Amino acid sequence: MARGRKTTIILEGVTIEAVAAEGKALAHAKLPTEPEEATARVLFVPFAVPGDVVDVMVTKRKKSFLEGRIVRLVQPSPRRLEPFCSHFGTCGGCKWQILPYDLQLEAKRQQVYDQLVRIGHLDVPEIRPTIGSEKIREYRNKLEFTASDRRWVFSDEDPEKLSDEERVGLGFHVGKFFDKVLDIQHCYLQREPSNQIRLFVKKYALEHGISFFNLREKTGILRNMFVRTAENQQVMLIVCFGRDFPGREAFLDAIAAEFPEISSLYYLVNAKVNDSVADQECILYKGDEAIYESMEGLNFKIGPKSFYQTNTEQAYALYKVAREFAGLTGGEVVYDLYTGTGTIAQFVSAKASKVIGIEYVPEAIDDARENARRNGITNCDFYAGDMKDILTDGFIEEHGRPDVIILDPPRAGIHPDVGKVILNAAPRRIVYVSCNPASQARDLAALSVKYKVTAVQPVDMFPHTQHVENVCQLELL
């Protein structure tokens, strides 16, 4: 027997109370069918500001919570801001641009508190106020744009009446839809010529019959493009094609002629099913092989596959916190785990006797070694491989017991085997840098058998988003 369609439920006059996780806001509400004495459930609503009075359509019903979306803004909060981006509400990024920046910073501090204390039940000192970003627009040094021959179509558009040219897009994925791309007119995340390059690439491809990629069938030519910018005004562009084609050189020549400020122009051909380019060869077409960033007199080479914190100015703030928490005096052996291109390792090297950096990506370690050589740093050694395979008791015996361990793992946190080796090594201090306070809380709980958290500092790397970096200092009990 077929299931009946669920009745649409509208909750009227809901007052938004606070900012919640995952970029949503929070209220409390009861369904109209529930008895008067029933306890109101938590209601999560995106694109809302504390103080808003809204009518909400319920989109998900669970025993302990509800989810919904705003169908009418009855009375806007006095703190609600007008979104500065025309793509707000459809694009998956910058969900908090309607929130004043001070509210964003406090919400990120609360997020760290919730994960570490309320949910993680960890004993931590008072969490410091979030360090804000000097730039809250055009703060990113890297953006990826995806091409699609079937862009996101708005509700007021008839897809049957759109021409093939009108259906293509070059922009960002929409929400959780892998095959839906929002065509971007102007993005405020990266300085120019980022937007100008993207618009030119789209225009040239259309005018010269270069097909846009079909994300479902994995066919077509123009697939992705990456724009990297440096504080010294250098620009790197990497254009990704689904297959090679006769007009490739003319296409790249046209880009180079239109934008002489592009100092590094790369291309690659990715015929795989997935978009990952880590295992693909990036071919230098014109210009320099890399762009460079500097920090306290150190220069860091950034190639097409290099990892570098995407908010350059805030990376400096983040690294200063890590160095402060490390408490180095000049004689320590430091292990920098998940070192990337060795930026933190080299940043703290002047105050350490030796720094050991470990990273999974071999190309990143190559960059780290070259950066150290260029910077005249001789007390840093770098090793490539899976962390749980390299960081063993034998490795530590060979290279020296660490006095301080700095770790900046991916969102998933550290592998349990890595945690065991850290506990066996028993450094007197650990500095844990995390982009995911939830996995950080789990790892801190595992380390708490020998360590106490002595300082917590959130850092905002991504204004107008819910994402937060968090740095914890741990001392050996």
C-alpha positions as CSV (number, residue, x, y, z in Angstrom):
1,M,0.0,0.0,0.0
2,A,1.4,3.4,-0.9
3,R,2.2,5.8,1.9
4,G,0.2,9.0,2.1
5,R,1.9,12.3,1.6
6,K,2.9,14.1,4.8
7,T,0.8,17.1,5.7
8,T,2.7,20.4,5.4
9,I,3.1,22.0,8.8
10,I,3.7,25.7,9.2
11,L,4.7,27.0,12.6
12,E,3.7,30.7,12.9
13,G,5.4,33.4,14.8
14,V,8.4,31.5,15.9
15,T,11.1,33.6,17.7
16,I,14.6,32.7,16.9
17,E,16.6,32.4,20.2
18,A,20.3,31.6,19.4
19,V,22.8,30.6,16.9
20,A,23.3,26.8,16.6
21,A,25.7,24.4,15.0
22,E,26.2,23.8,11.3
23,G,25.3,27.4,10.4
24,K,21.7,27.1,11.7
25,A,19.8,29.0,14.3
26,L,17.7,27.6,17.2
27,A,14.3,28.1,18.6
28,H,11.7,26.0,20.5
29,A,8.4,25.0,19.2
30,K,5.5,22.5,19.5
31,L,3.6,21.0,16.6
32,P,0.0,22.1,16.3
33,T,-1.2,18.5,16.9
34,E,0.7,18.2,20.2
35,P,-1.2,18.7,23.5
36,E,-0.8,21.9,25.4
37,E,1.3,20.2,28.2
38,A,3.8,18.7,25.7
39,T,7.4,20.0,26.0
40,A,8.5,22.2,23.2
41,R,11.2,20.6,21.0
42,V,14.3,22.3,19.7
43,L,13.8,23.7,16.2
44,F,16.7,24.2,13.9
45,V,16.3,26.9,11.1
46,P,18.9,28.0,8.6
47,F,19.4,31.6,7.5
48,A,17.9,33.1,10.7
49,V,19.2,35.6,13.3
50,P,18.5,35.6,17.0
51,G,15.5,37.9,17.5
52,D,13.9,37.1,14.1
53,V,10.2,36.3,14.3
54,V,9.4,33.9,11.5
55,D,6.9,31.4,10.0
56,V,8.6,28.1,9.6
57,M,7.7,25.1,7.4
58,V,8.7,21.9,9.2
59,T,11.0,19.8,7.0
60,K,12.1,17.1,9.4
61,R,10.4,15.7,12.6
62,K,12.4,13.7,15.1
63,K,11.6,12.7,18.7
64,S,13.9,15.3,20.2
65,F,14.1,18.0,17.6
66,L,12.5,19.6,14.5
67,E,14.1,21.2,11.4
68,G,12.4,23.7,9.2
69,R,12.9,26.6,6.7
70,I,11.7,30.1,6.8
71,V,8.6,30.8,4.6
72,R,7.9,34.3,5.9
73,L,10.0,36.8,7.8
74,V,7.3,38.3,10.1
75,Q,9.6,40.6,12.0
76,P,13.4,40.8,11.3
77,S,15.7,41.0,14.3
78,P,17.2,44.5,14.9
79,R,20.6,42.7,14.5
80,R,19.8,41.2,11.1
81,L,22.1,42.5,8.3
82,E,21.3,42.6,4.6
83,P,23.3,39.9,2.8
84,F,26.0,41.5,0.7
85,C,26.1,38.7,-1.9
86,S,23.4,38.1,-4.5
87,H,23.9,34.4,-4.2
88,F,23.0,34.3,-0.5
89,G,20.6,31.5,0.3
90,T,21.4,29.3,-2.7
91,C,25.2,29.1,-2.6
92,G,26.3,26.8,0.2
93,G,28.9,29.3,1.5
94,C,28.8,32.4,3.7
95,K,25.6,31.4,5.5
96,W,26.3,33.9,8.3
97,Q,26.6,37.1,6.3
98,I,23.3,38.2,7.9
99,L,24.9,37.9,11.3
100,P,26.9,40.8,12.7
101,Y,30.6,39.8,13.0
102,D,30.7,40.0,16.8
103,L,27.8,37.5,17.0
104,Q,29.7,35.2,14.6
105,L,32.8,35.3,16.8
106,E,30.8,34.6,20.0
107,A,28.9,31.8,18.2
108,K,32.2,30.1,17.3
109,R,33.4,30.4,20.9
110,Q,30.1,28.8,22.0
111,Q,30.6,26.0,19.4
112,V,34.0,25.2,20.9
113,Y,32.4,25.2,24.4
114,D,29.6,22.9,23.4
115,Q,31.9,20.4,21.8
116,L,34.6,20.3,24.5
117,V,32.5,20.9,27.6
118,R,28.8,20.4,27.1
119,I,29.1,17.3,24.8
120,G,32.6,16.2,25.5
121,H,32.5,16.7,29.3
122,L,36.1,17.8,29.3
123,D,37.6,19.9,32.1
124,V,39.0,22.9,30.4
125,P,39.8,26.5,31.5
126,E,37.7,29.4,30.4
127,I,37.7,29.5,26.7
128,R,39.3,32.7,25.3
129,P,37.3,35.0,23.0
130,T,37.6,34.0,19.3
131,I,40.3,35.9,17.5
132,G,38.6,37.6,14.6
133,S,39.9,38.0,11.1
134,E,41.0,41.5,10.0
135,K,39.5,40.8,6.6
136,I,36.0,39.5,6.5
137,R,35.7,39.6,2.7
138,E,38.2,38.6,0.1
139,Y,40.1,36.7,2.7
140,R,40.7,33.5,0.8
141,N,43.8,32.8,-1.2
142,K,42.4,29.8,-3.0
143,L,39.0,29.0,-4.6
144,E,37.9,26.1,-6.8
145,F,35.2,26.5,-9.4
146,T,33.3,23.7,-11.0
147,A,32.0,23.7,-14.6
148,S,28.6,22.0,-15.5
149,D,26.5,21.7,-18.6
150,R,23.5,21.6,-16.4
151,R,23.6,24.4,-13.8
152,W,21.2,24.9,-10.9
153,V,17.9,26.1,-12.2
154,F,15.8,28.5,-10.1
155,S,12.1,28.0,-9.3
156,D,11.1,30.9,-11.5
157,E,13.0,29.5,-14.6
158,D,11.6,27.0,-17.0
159,P,14.4,24.6,-17.9
160,E,12.6,23.6,-21.1
161,K,12.9,27.2,-22.4
162,L,16.6,27.6,-21.6
163,S,19.1,27.2,-24.4
164,D,22.2,25.0,-24.0
165,E,24.3,28.1,-23.5
166,E,21.9,29.3,-20.7
167,R,22.1,26.0,-19.0
168,V,25.9,26.0,-18.4
169,G,27.4,27.2,-15.2
170,L,30.8,27.8,-13.6
171,G,30.7,28.2,-9.9
172,F,30.1,26.2,-6.7
173,H,28.2,23.1,-5.8
174,V,24.8,23.7,-4.3
175,G,24.3,22.2,-0.8
176,K,24.6,18.4,-0.8
177,F,23.9,18.0,-4.5
178,F,27.1,16.7,-6.2
179,D,25.7,17.3,-9.7
180,K,24.2,20.8,-9.1
181,V,26.4,23.8,-9.7
182,L,25.4,27.4,-9.1
183,D,26.6,29.7,-11.8
184,I,28.5,32.5,-9.9
185,Q,28.4,36.1,-11.1
186,H,30.4,37.6,-8.2
187,C,32.1,36.0,-5.3
188,Y,33.3,38.1,-2.3
189,L,35.7,35.4,-0.9
190,Q,38.7,36.2,-3.1
191,R,40.3,39.3,-4.4
192,E,40.3,40.1,-8.1
193,P,41.1,39.0,-10.7
194,S,39.4,35.9,-9.4
195,N,35.9,36.8,-10.6
196,Q,37.2,38.3,-13.9
197,I,39.2,35.2,-14.7
198,R,36.2,32.9,-14.1
199,L,33.8,35.0,-16.2
200,F,36.4,35.2,-19.0
201,V,36.9,31.4,-19.0
202,K,33.2,30.8,-19.2
203,K,32.7,33.3,-22.0
204,Y,35.6,32.0,-24.0
205,A,34.4,28.4,-23.7
206,L,30.9,29.3,-24.8
207,E,32.1,31.4,-27.8
208,H,34.5,28.6,-29.0
209,G,32.3,25.6,-28.5
210,I,34.3,24.1,-25.6
211,S,31.8,21.8,-23.8
212,F,31.2,22.1,-20.1
213,F,31.5,18.9,-18.0
214,N,28.5,16.7,-17.3
215,L,28.8,15.7,-13.7
216,R,26.7,12.6,-14.0
217,E,27.9,11.1,-17.2
218,K,31.5,12.4,-16.7
219,T,31.8,13.8,-20.2
220,G,32.8,17.2,-21.6
221,I,36.0,19.3,-21.7
222,L,35.9,22.2,-19.2
223,R,35.8,20.5,-15.7
224,N,37.3,22.7,-12.9
225,M,39.5,25.6,-12.3
226,F,41.5,26.7,-9.3
227,V,42.6,30.3,-8.6
228,R,45.3,30.9,-6.0
229,T,46.4,34.4,-5.0
230,A,49.2,35.6,-2.8
231,E,49.7,38.7,-0.6
232,N,52.4,39.9,-3.0
233,Q,49.8,40.0,-5.8
234,Q,51.0,36.9,-7.6
235,V,48.2,34.8,-9.2
236,M,48.2,31.1,-10.1
237,L,45.5,29.5,-12.3
238,I,45.0,25.8,-12.8
239,V,42.5,24.8,-15.5
240,C,41.3,21.2,-15.4
241,F,40.0,19.5,-18.5
242,G,37.9,16.3,-18.7
243,R,39.9,15.4,-21.8
244,D,42.4,17.0,-24.0
245,F,41.2,18.8,-27.2
246,P,42.7,20.6,-30.2
247,G,41.9,24.1,-29.0
248,R,43.6,23.8,-25.6
249,E,46.7,25.9,-26.5
250,A,44.5,28.7,-28.0
251,F,42.3,28.6,-24.9
252,L,45.3,28.9,-22.5
253,D,47.0,31.5,-24.7
254,A,43.8,33.7,-24.6
255,I,43.7,33.5,-20.8
256,A,47.4,34.5,-20.5
257,A,46.9,37.4,-22.9
258,E,43.8,38.7,-21.1
259,F,45.4,38.4,-17.7
260,P,49.1,39.2,-17.7
261,E,49.0,39.3,-13.9
262,I,48.7,35.5,-13.9
263,S,52.3,34.5,-12.9
264,S,51.7,30.7,-13.0
265,L,49.4,29.1,-15.5
266,Y,48.9,25.4,-15.2
267,Y,46.6,22.8,-16.8
268,L,45.8,19.2,-16.2
269,V,43.6,16.5,-17.8
270,N,41.5,14.6,-15.3
271,A,39.6,11.8,-17.0
272,K,38.8,10.0,-13.7
273,V,35.3,9.6,-12.2
274,N,36.2,11.8,-9.1
275,D,37.4,15.4,-9.0
276,S,40.5,14.8,-6.9
277,V,43.6,16.0,-8.6
278,A,46.1,14.9,-6.0
279,D,47.2,12.0,-8.2
280,Q,47.1,14.0,-11.4
281,E,50.0,15.7,-13.2
282,C,49.7,19.5,-13.2
283,I,51.5,20.8,-16.3
284,L,53.1,24.3,-16.2
285,Y,52.0,26.1,-19.4
286,K,53.3,29.5,-18.8
287,G,55.1,31.5,-16.1
288,D,56.7,30.5,-12.8
289,E,56.3,27.1,-11.2
290,A,55.0,28.5,-7.9
291,I,53.8,31.6,-6.1
292,Y,55.1,32.6,-2.6
293,E,53.9,33.8,0.7
294,S,56.0,35.3,3.5
295,M,55.6,35.3,7.2
296,E,58.1,36.9,9.7
297,G,60.8,36.8,7.1
298,L,60.1,33.2,6.1
299,N,59.1,32.5,2.5
300,F,56.8,29.6,1.6
301,K,56.6,28.1,-1.9
302,I,53.1,27.3,-3.0
303,G,52.7,25.0,-6.0
304,P,49.5,23.8,-7.7
305,K,49.0,21.0,-5.2
306,S,50.5,22.6,-2.1
307,F,48.5,22.9,1.1
308,Y,48.6,26.4,2.6
309,Q,46.1,27.9,5.1
310,T,43.5,29.6,2.9
311,N,43.3,32.7,5.0
312,T,46.8,34.0,4.8
313,E,46.6,36.8,7.4
314,Q,44.7,34.6,9.9
315,A,47.3,31.8,9.4
316,Y,49.8,34.2,11.0
317,A,47.4,34.7,13.9
318,L,46.9,30.9,14.2
319,Y,50.6,30.1,14.1
320,K,51.4,32.7,16.7
321,V,48.9,31.1,19.1
322,A,50.5,27.7,18.4
323,R,54.0,29.1,19.1
324,E,52.8,30.8,22.3
325,F,51.1,27.5,23.5
326,A,54.3,25.5,22.7
327,G,56.2,27.7,25.2
328,L,59.6,27.0,23.6
329,T,62.8,28.2,25.1
330,G,65.3,27.1,22.5
331,G,66.4,23.7,23.6
332,E,63.3,21.6,22.8
333,V,62.8,18.8,20.4
334,V,59.5,19.5,18.6
335,Y,57.4,17.1,16.5
336,D,55.0,18.8,14.1
337,L,52.5,16.1,13.1
338,Y,50.4,16.6,9.9
339,T,53.0,19.3,9.0
340,G,51.7,20.0,5.4
341,T,54.3,22.1,3.7
342,G,56.1,22.6,7.0
343,T,54.8,26.1,7.8
344,I,54.3,25.6,11.5
345,A,57.5,23.6,11.8
346,Q,59.5,26.4,10.3
347,F,57.6,29.1,12.1
348,V,58.6,27.7,15.5
349,S,62.1,26.4,14.5
350,A,64.0,29.5,15.7
351,K,62.9,28.7,19.2
352,A,63.6,24.9,19.1
353,S,66.8,22.8,18.9
354,K,65.2,20.4,16.4
355,V,61.9,20.0,14.6
356,I,60.6,16.8,13.1
357,G,57.7,17.2,10.6
358,I,55.6,14.3,9.3
359,E,53.0,14.5,6.6
360,Y,51.1,12.0,4.4
361,V,51.4,13.8,1.0
362,P,54.9,13.4,-0.5
363,E,54.6,16.5,-2.6
364,A,53.9,18.6,0.5
365,I,57.1,17.2,2.1
366,D,59.1,18.1,-1.0
367,D,57.8,21.7,-0.6
368,A,58.6,21.6,3.1
369,R,62.2,20.6,2.4
370,E,62.6,23.2,-0.3
371,N,61.0,25.9,1.9
372,A,63.4,25.1,4.7
373,R,66.4,25.2,2.3
374,R,65.3,28.5,0.9
375,N,64.8,29.9,4.4
376,G,68.2,28.8,5.6
377,I,66.6,26.5,8.2
378,T,68.9,23.6,9.1
379,N,67.2,22.2,12.2
380,C,64.0,20.8,10.5
381,D,63.7,17.3,9.2
382,F,60.6,16.1,7.2
383,Y,59.2,12.7,6.6
384,A,56.4,11.5,4.3
385,G,54.0,8.7,4.9
386,D,50.9,7.6,6.8
387,M,51.1,9.1,10.3
388,K,50.2,5.8,12.0
389,D,52.9,4.0,10.1
390,I,55.7,6.5,10.5
391,L,55.1,7.7,14.1
392,T,56.0,4.6,16.0
393,D,57.9,4.0,19.2
394,G,60.9,3.0,17.1
395,F,60.8,6.3,15.1
396,I,60.8,8.3,18.3
397,E,63.7,6.2,19.7
398,E,65.6,6.9,16.5
399,H,64.9,10.7,16.2
400,G,64.6,11.7,19.9
401,R,61.8,11.9,22.4
402,P,59.7,15.1,21.8
403,D,59.5,17.7,24.4
404,V,56.6,19.3,22.6
405,I,54.2,17.9,20.0
406,I,52.2,20.2,17.7
407,L,49.5,18.5,15.7
408,D,47.1,19.9,13.1
409,P,45.3,16.8,11.8
410,P,42.5,16.7,9.1
411,R,38.8,17.0,10.2
412,A,38.6,13.4,11.2
413,G,41.2,13.9,13.9
414,I,44.0,11.5,14.9
415,H,44.1,7.8,14.4
416,P,43.9,5.8,17.8
417,D,47.4,4.3,17.1
418,V,48.8,7.8,16.8
419,G,47.2,8.7,20.1
420,K,48.9,5.7,21.8
421,V,52.3,6.6,20.5
422,I,51.9,10.2,21.7
423,L,50.9,8.9,25.1
424,N,53.9,6.6,25.1
425,A,56.2,9.4,24.1
426,A,54.8,11.6,26.9
427,P,56.0,15.0,25.7
428,R,55.6,17.6,28.5
429,R,53.4,19.7,26.3
430,I,51.0,19.2,23.4
431,V,49.6,21.9,21.1
432,Y,46.5,20.6,19.3
433,V,45.3,22.7,16.3
434,S,41.9,21.5,14.9
435,C,39.4,22.6,12.3
436,N,36.8,20.3,13.9
437,P,36.2,20.8,17.6
438,A,34.0,17.6,17.7
439,S,36.9,15.3,16.7
440,Q,39.3,17.3,18.8
441,A,37.1,16.7,21.8
442,R,37.2,13.0,21.2
443,D,41.0,13.0,20.9
444,L,41.4,15.2,24.0
445,A,39.4,12.7,26.0
446,A,41.7,9.9,24.9
447,L,44.8,12.0,25.8
448,S,43.3,13.0,29.2
449,V,44.7,9.9,30.9
450,K,48.0,11.7,31.0
451,Y,47.2,15.3,30.1
452,K,45.3,18.3,31.3
453,V,44.0,21.0,28.9
454,T,45.5,24.3,30.2
455,A,44.4,26.8,27.5
456,V,41.8,27.0,24.7
457,Q,41.9,29.6,21.9
458,P,39.4,29.6,19.0
459,V,40.6,31.4,15.8
460,D,38.2,32.5,13.0
461,M,39.7,31.5,9.7
462,F,36.5,31.7,7.7
463,P,34.2,34.7,8.4
464,H,30.5,34.4,7.5
465,T,30.7,30.6,7.9
466,Q,30.2,28.3,10.9
467,H,33.7,26.9,10.7
468,V,36.2,27.6,13.4
469,E,39.8,26.6,14.1
470,N,40.6,25.8,17.7
471,V,43.9,25.5,19.5
472,C,44.3,23.7,22.8
473,Q,47.4,23.5,25.0
474,L,47.9,20.3,27.0
475,E,50.3,19.8,29.9
476,L,51.6,16.5,31.2
477,L,50.0,15.6,34.5
